[in-house]
Amino acid sequence: MVLMILDAQKGEEQKLKLTYELETCGIRMNKEPPRITLKSQKTGGVHFHASVPLTKIDEKMVKNILQEYRIHNAHVKFNGDYDVDDLIDVIEGNRKYMKCIYVYNKIDTISIEEITEMVKDPQNACISVQMNLGIDILLDKIWEQLGLVRIYTKKTGN
């Protein structure tokens, strides 16, 4: 999981810049890996199949991209409506898909209307470390995003 700590006053600007930097390093935040299967073969050319209608890419484009990567024999199956970037991510095979919570700190320096707008996105958490605000909500979001579960082996209080 990535906790992206942002200044509430500069939040969107910082968020866009940091997201771009992480994207260029191969980290995809709050995205599911594309359900594209690519199986290289020794012979037979490129066989393409899509289980859903594609609106962002077509078979010709897929074959052209594979040719750029010197993949001339493969079975390719799209199990969703994906684009060129998703196909390249699958071909490269070195992308990491991680959950991210955008933590806006210093909320005591902005208006309540701005905070209300920020918390509409479930990926955002608004805190003020100085005033100790929102830390409990952030912890709950971390537990929820990671799917952590507490298991007690004894009754509580014993």
N, C-alpha and C positions, 0 to 999 in steps of 0.2 A: 504494500500500500504506500502511496505517496501522500504526505500531508504538505500541501503547498501553502505556506504561511505568507499572507499578503497584507500590506498596509491598507486599511479600509479606505483611506483617502485616495490612494493610487491603485486600488484593487484591480480594475479591469485592464488597465494598461500593463501592470505587472503580470497579471494572469495570462494575457495574450503573448507577451514576450517569453515568459517561462515555458508556456505550453509549446510554443514554436521551437524553443531550444531543446526541449525533451523529445519532440517529434523528430527533429533532425538526428537525434541520437538513437532513434528506433524505439522509443517508449511511447506507447499508445495508451492514453488515459481514458478511463470510463468507456471503453469500447470493448466489445466482444471480438475475439479473433474471427476472421472471416471463415465461413464454412465452405471453403474451396478445397477440393482434393486435387492434387497434382501428382500423378504417378508416372515417372519416367519409364520408357520402354526402350528396348534395343532396336526395334524396327516397327514399321507400320504407320508412321506419320503421327499427326496430332488428331486425336478424337475428342470432340467437344460435346458436352451435354449440360443443359441447364434444367433444373427441376422447377424453376419459376420463370415467368417472363422477365427478360432483362431490359432495363431502360437506360442503364448507364454505360453499357459496354456491349459489343456484339462479337460474334465468333471470329470475324476477320481481324478485329482489333486484338483479340486474345492471341490468335496465331501470330500476328505481327510482333506482339510483345514477347512471346516465347521465342521467336526467331532472333530478336535482339539479344536474348539471354542464351542463345545457341542451344535451345531445346527444340529438337526437330521431331522427336518421337515421344509422345506422352498421352495419357488419358487425363482430361481435365473435366471436372464436374463442379458446377456452381450450384450450391444449395441455398441461394439467396440472391437478392439483387445487389451485386457489388460493383465497384468501379475499378478503374485502372490501378489506383493506389493500393487497393485491397489485394489485387492479383499480384502486384509487385511485392507487397509484404509477404505473401505466401511463397513466391519464388525465392526471395532473399532468405526467408526462414530464420532471420535473426531479430525479429521484433518481439518486444515484451508488452503484454497487455496487462495493465495494472489499474486497480481502483485508486481513485484520488478524491480526497476531500479538500476543498478550497477553504482555508481558514483565514477569515478576515479579522485581523487584530486591530486594536485601537478603535473599537466601535463607539467609544465614549467621545470621539472627535467628530462624528457625523450625525446627521439627523435621524430621527426615528423612522421617517418615511424611507430613507435610503436603506436602513437596516431591514425594514419590512420587505422591501423589494429584493434584497439579497437572500433572505431566508426562504423565499418562494422556491428557490432551486434546492432540491434535497441534497445535492452534492456540496452545498455551502454550509459553513458553520461560522457564526459571528461570535467573537470573544473580545474581552478586554483583560489582558494579563494584569495590568496595573490595578484595575478595580475588581478583579477576580469574577468576571461575568462570563457566563456561557461555557465555562470549562466542563461542567457536568454534561451539557448537551453534546459537546465535542466528543467526550468519552463514550457516550451512548452511540453516537454515529460511528465511531471507530469499531466498537463491538459489533454493531449491526453490519457494517460493510465487510468486516472480516469473517462474519458468521461465527464468532466466538461464543462459547457456551460455558457457563460456570457449572461445575459439578461438585457438590459437597459430599464427602464420604461420611461425614458425621452430621447430626442435626446441628443447626446453627445455635450458638450460645453454649455449646458443651465443650 
